[in-house]
């Protein structure tokens, strides 16, 4: 209990110390807590309180010391251009503009700090241990998109460095012991690339080495939606697989073999990047094995506390790491509830069937236990959580086990006898394809995950937690969960029904989704659904599909694409994976565009009719009318050849012009009889070249929505914002307000 009370003091103190913007209080409060702890110890009173104070004081003092030792040197380099010298610590990752490389960097004679270096694409062949030197601009790692973020500091990264000019590279020693495990992980990935097709290799990269960069975006989104994302984050699951396989050959009761097991466990943790989940599982497993060897009792909660203290000792800012929070809260739920539920459920099964039922009940209980504390966390970070997770974990656990063990064996065998490794890889491909296929099919279900900011689902989640607490606290002997479970299922169905009915009641509604730098607008009228564009920098296909499914249908009556740029159409293929599209309307331009060819080929394969808009057309959508205006110019730039879309219902109109520039807007105004509109979706994400004065005077919008995200183009431009202000329009922005919905009913904006 000493460690439990100590950790109970550590957790709230470190969270306050890390998250509160003002940090001057950290050291004095930490010293005061330690002094109070020693005072109570001298008085020999309240042992739990003094342990709590010792924990709080120790972590706050360490947070202050850590900031002085590591953050201060980085702060000296912030917003400076320096002659950088750095050592590569991880393999480079390709980006849209070159490569991103984790390094230890600084000035020639200065102290080196952990940083991310951004350089040209020709640095993609860098290896851990290589040295690089160039002129670099340093920016704080916590500044992301103009906002403060602990994303990088929680991973120990303190600076971002942008290289300029020539980058000098000095190759490191190929036999460097310091980076041997990192290099080994890279060699494993290279062997996987030779043995498996790209999709399967990318999955195994994540499963075996923790590198998710090779995982296809669609697969990653599917896994997260159906509650299988933890499989591609190296954690306790993977450590369990590894130890289960090794104990087939090594006996942990023998000291020598136990030492070898622990060594392999630590090396695996180091090779996969020392992620929070891996460190936690490594500490828990090591403590359990050592307790058995030493004849001591092992308390799992004590082990969990020890693992957390190890991580916070290495970096107290790791408390803000989402991976750490999910890892420890899910494990806490499993330890407190999952194991108990599994035993209780098995007790209801006849003894002869328990051997076969145990794995199924175990997986289901662990999945539900892991959700107890992580659902609120998931709601806070992502606004949703997976409902189908227990079922998908139950269905795929065998496939993950075979993929992990088989993938590791295929690498080992392939390194010795490559053809034999290829044969084994062919067999391992079956469980991988089953796993990814199961995730893809499950993600198509409307209630695979629940968006808590849609409809009545947040109220339902609160109801479920209320029922859960009442069930735990009710002093009823032999209580059964049948009634609470049925109540939760019935209220879920009621929530889904009410959410769908609320949307269907609207004559016309426009939802501008938050897809980052891009555009995706859902139009609903009664039971009908249309989507105008599906592109952006924040998973546009997944975002649009999830929103549509949250409305109770996995179908889309009409998909309209204003043009074929990625920021307006890049998410269409993933959308089609998840949602049935009944018709597609596009401009007949840019025929050599690869994205257009992919989309139209996919539509042909799925028998989706494609309508090329070459003249002004009207489409009835539920109780609303949609007018499609063809491109007004034959210019070479695709932005000049955008479709324009007018949505109307009883005198209420909304206009979208895609990325149309001012010259094309003028032609649209001259050619078409545009009405005054209630809502205008700003052209080209608020670019100064769009949403011209001529267009604003013609349509006189009351409300303007700008679909925009983090970008380097200066969107929305000050000139555009000034024009909108002068026009008296109320402006909403997705980069500030998130997704924005405007309802119209009975001819009035609501």
C-alpha angles and dihedrals in degrees: 000000000000092000092043093056091042091053091045087062094044097055103058092037095053092044091053091044094051101039103039109090095218110071105173090097095058101085099040093046090047092052090045091053091051091048091050090049092053090046092055090045090054090049089047091226136134101003094189092053094049091049089050090051092047090053094047093045095046095052094045092050090047090048090055092046092046091052091051094047100043112012097046095061089049092049089055088063098044116123091004132120109224142171094256126208117186145168118222110237102178139023115280121256121216118237134182089267103036130294138328116213131184108229145166100236146165143122119317096262097022133094116278121235134188110268146156114244120205115203144152123298093254088074091069090105094062116128132202108276096033117128123224132189131187145118109290138181113225123214129175113267091223092063107090121164092342092305134100114256134172092203096109100031089054086061093048094257111134106172142032115213126196114202123221132191123355117357113212114212126198114189116233127226109286090216095050108150093203093063098028095110093046089050089047090055089053091050090050090053090048090053091048089053089056096046103042139043113261097262095049092041091053090052092050091048087063096039097050105027106019094243108136097175091097094051112107113248092234092053092047092052092046092051093050092048095052097041098257098109091105090068092071094046108081105237144122092322091061094043088052091052091048095048092043090055095044094048088062086072105022127058112218090200090070114078097221094048091043089055090052091049092052092047092053090047093053092045091051090051091051093045093053094051105265093271117184093251093049094048091047093051092044093053093045093048094045092049092049092050094045092048089054091049093047095044093242130138115256121216112195095205090053089052090050090052091049091051091051092050091051091055094045091048089057093046123353089196087067085084086081093053110114091209091056092047094050092043097052097038092049091049091048090053091049093050095046100039115001097066092044093050093049092054093045093051093046090052088064092056122086111260094243091058098043094089091060096037096049097080093049096047090043095055093044093048093047091050093050093043091052090054096055095085101016098060093072089045092050090048090052095049102034107011091237145061136202118262096183096053097107091052097045092047090050093049097046106034092098091050093051091050093051092044093052097046094036093046092052092047093048090055092049093046094042091054089059104031110013099193090052089050089052091053092051090046090056089058094045089053091072098066090041092054090045091052095048092041092051090052091049094050094044091050089062091066113102096227098037085116132011125227106215093199091059123085118309101337095105090056089048091053091052090049091052092052090048091053090047093053093047090050092051095046099040109111093219118134115228093008116181126213096220097099096044091047092049090048091053093048093048093049090047090056090046091050091051091048094048092046091052092045092050091056094042091053091065119095090209134354131176121200117189102202123217101245097149115240099005143055137266120157124184116208118196131181119170107311094341125101132193131174124208109204128337113212141108146110098277108068096286096182093050092043094051095043092048092050093049092047091049087062090063102260134087091201135094119201095200136009114198121192117194091198141334104262115127093243088062104029107017094105098048097099093052090046089055090051090060107027132047108239113203100188139006127209119192140156115262094237140103093037095175093055107122092215091054090050092050093048096046091045090052090048090051091049091053095041092244111159113237119209116198108209108222098148136028107288137180126215127188113227111184106297094343136079124229119200117200116203115199122227111292096209139038095219122149094242112087089218088065091054099055126139115239121215130205119192115195142177124172097330096323112115139180124190130204122186103178111216094330112156124224095266092054091045089056091053090048091052091048096046103040130051096236117190127220106272136212094212132030122185102214115246122250094002093295098313115169087236092064140051087049128195090252092056093045092051091048099049101024096205120208093200130027123194119198116203102205142137140180107321145153095227097081094247123197091039119217088234091058093047090050092052091049092049091050089050090056094239122153107236128212125182128199092213088062107026099028118218112008126205125192118190128202123193131167091358096304132104110245 
